[in-house]
């Protein structure tokens, strides 16, 4: 098996991600967020092969009255790119679909909400000195709405 395939993820990678999510929760609580869910997973549809697609939202929290859907990206280095660079359009669409389901399930469709990204870099040589950056309102649904030409 080719070890570079996306399906092959090292145990260290899982550990880094788990550590990042723990740091993210602690950081957000210290910043005044009230965490209401972690690793919220919901089915959002089916792919071309009719396989069920589920999407996970890393953290759901209130920042005051605003419900925030937070994607946590943790890396050992930002040498190649910042962790937030890995939250592309496809991932944003998936999170929006899951957030829509979350809001519908809990009757929060009229509440204010936003999408945040928490970027964490945990250098291997100094596991106790992470760099954490909260990117509030990283994207909005506006950019995904189909543009209509006024005629």
Backbone torsions as a table, in degrees:
resi	resn	phi	psi	omega
1	UNK	NA	139.4	179.6
2	UNK	-75.9	116.8	-177.0
3	UNK	-69.4	-7.6	-179.2
4	UNK	-93.7	0.9	-178.6
5	UNK	-69.7	152.2	-178.9
6	UNK	-61.4	-25.8	-178.6
7	UNK	-72.8	-20.4	-177.9
8	UNK	-93.7	104.6	-179.4
9	UNK	-120.9	128.6	-176.1
10	UNK	-70.5	152.4	176.0
11	UNK	-56.7	-33.3	177.6
12	UNK	-62.3	-34.8	178.1
13	UNK	-64.9	-44.6	177.3
14	UNK	-62.2	-41.4	179.9
15	UNK	-63.3	-41.8	178.4
16	UNK	-62.7	-44.3	179.1
17	UNK	-64.4	-43.0	178.5
18	UNK	-61.9	-45.3	178.6
19	UNK	-61.7	-40.9	178.6
20	UNK	-62.1	-42.3	179.9
21	UNK	-68.2	-34.9	175.2
22	UNK	-64.2	-46.5	178.1
23	UNK	-61.5	-40.8	-179.2
24	UNK	-61.1	-47.0	-179.7
25	UNK	-61.3	-45.4	179.5
26	UNK	-63.5	-43.2	-179.8
27	UNK	-61.6	-46.1	-178.3
28	UNK	-66.2	-41.1	177.8
29	UNK	-62.3	-40.4	178.2
30	UNK	-65.7	-30.1	179.0
31	UNK	-83.2	2.1	175.6
32	UNK	97.8	2.9	177.0
33	UNK	-73.7	149.2	173.2
34	UNK	-109.5	109.0	-177.2
35	UNK	-78.5	128.6	-178.5
36	UNK	-113.6	-16.7	178.1
37	UNK	-158.9	148.7	172.4
38	UNK	-134.0	144.9	-179.2
39	UNK	51.5	45.8	177.8
40	UNK	-72.7	120.2	-178.2
41	UNK	-118.3	135.3	-179.3
42	UNK	-144.3	140.9	174.1
43	UNK	-71.5	135.2	-177.0
44	UNK	-119.5	0.7	179.0
45	UNK	152.3	-162.9	179.9
46	UNK	-128.4	150.5	178.3
47	UNK	-88.9	-172.8	-177.9
48	UNK	-62.4	-25.4	178.9
49	UNK	-91.9	10.7	179.1
50	UNK	66.9	20.1	175.7
51	UNK	-84.7	140.5	-179.8
52	UNK	-67.0	134.2	178.2
53	UNK	-109.5	124.4	175.0
54	UNK	-113.8	146.8	180.0
55	UNK	-124.4	141.4	179.1
56	UNK	-110.6	134.3	170.7
57	UNK	-102.3	122.9	-174.4
58	UNK	-60.5	-53.6	-179.4
59	UNK	-139.5	141.9	172.2
60	UNK	-121.9	126.6	-175.4
61	UNK	-150.0	156.2	173.7
62	UNK	-96.0	130.7	170.2
63	UNK	-110.0	89.1	-170.2
64	UNK	67.9	-130.0	-179.6
65	UNK	-85.0	-4.2	-174.7
66	UNK	-93.5	125.3	176.1
67	UNK	-80.8	124.5	-175.8
68	UNK	-114.8	127.4	174.9
69	UNK	-99.5	117.0	-167.6
70	UNK	-116.1	123.4	173.1
71	UNK	-96.3	125.5	-179.9
72	UNK	-101.8	125.1	176.7
73	UNK	-120.0	120.1	-178.0
74	UNK	-119.6	134.0	178.2
75	UNK	-136.9	159.2	176.2
76	UNK	-83.3	-17.3	-178.5
77	UNK	-155.2	150.1	172.9
78	UNK	-110.9	21.3	-178.1
79	UNK	-58.8	-45.6	-177.1
80	UNK	-81.0	-45.8	-179.9
81	UNK	-163.4	154.5	176.6
82	UNK	-65.6	147.3	-180.0
83	UNK	-53.8	-37.7	-177.9
84	UNK	-64.0	-20.2	178.6
85	UNK	-63.4	-18.1	179.9
86	UNK	-88.4	9.4	175.0
87	UNK	-103.8	79.2	-176.5
88	UNK	-81.3	-177.1	-177.2
89	UNK	-61.0	-39.5	179.8
90	UNK	-62.1	-46.7	179.5
91	UNK	-63.9	-40.3	178.6
92	UNK	-61.4	-44.5	177.8
93	UNK	-61.2	-43.7	179.9
94	UNK	-61.3	-45.4	-179.9
95	UNK	-64.3	-38.6	178.0
96	UNK	-61.6	-41.4	178.8
97	UNK	-64.2	-43.4	179.1
98	UNK	-66.4	-39.6	179.4
99	UNK	-65.2	-38.7	177.2
100	UNK	-61.1	-44.1	178.2
101	UNK	-64.2	-43.4	179.2
102	UNK	-58.2	-49.0	-178.4
103	UNK	-63.4	-38.4	178.6
104	UNK	-68.1	-46.2	-179.0
105	UNK	-57.7	-41.7	-175.3
106	UNK	-99.6	11.2	175.8
107	UNK	64.7	38.0	-177.0
108	UNK	-111.8	29.0	-172.8
109	UNK	-68.8	-20.8	-179.8
110	UNK	-101.4	-2.5	-179.3
111	UNK	-78.2	149.1	175.8
112	UNK	-69.1	143.9	-179.0
113	UNK	-149.7	166.3	177.6
114	UNK	-157.6	172.0	-179.4
115	UNK	-117.5	121.2	179.6
116	UNK	-115.6	158.3	171.9
117	UNK	-126.3	133.7	175.1
118	UNK	-110.6	114.9	-176.6
119	UNK	-99.7	125.2	-178.3
120	UNK	-129.0	130.5	173.6
121	UNK	-117.3	120.1	178.8
122	UNK	-116.6	94.8	-179.7
123	UNK	-60.9	137.0	-177.6
124	UNK	-58.4	-37.1	-176.7
125	UNK	-76.3	-17.1	179.2
126	UNK	-139.4	72.4	-177.5
127	UNK	-58.5	-19.0	-177.5
128	UNK	-95.2	7.8	-178.0
129	UNK	-129.0	64.7	-177.9
130	UNK	-75.2	151.8	172.7
131	UNK	-101.8	122.0	-176.5
132	UNK	-122.5	131.4	178.3
133	UNK	-134.0	124.1	177.4
134	UNK	-96.6	120.9	179.9
135	UNK	-107.8	92.4	-178.5
136	UNK	-71.3	143.5	177.0
137	UNK	54.1	45.8	-176.2
138	UNK	-57.4	-36.1	173.4
139	UNK	-149.3	166.1	176.8
140	UNK	-133.3	164.0	-179.9
141	UNK	-70.2	-19.0	-178.7
142	UNK	-54.0	-41.5	-175.9
143	UNK	-70.0	-13.2	179.7
144	UNK	-98.8	-9.5	179.4
145	UNK	-71.5	138.4	-179.5
146	UNK	-67.4	132.3	179.1
147	UNK	-76.2	132.4	177.4
148	UNK	-111.3	131.3	179.1
149	UNK	-79.7	131.9	176.6
150	UNK	-83.4	125.2	-179.0
151	UNK	-114.9	NA	NA
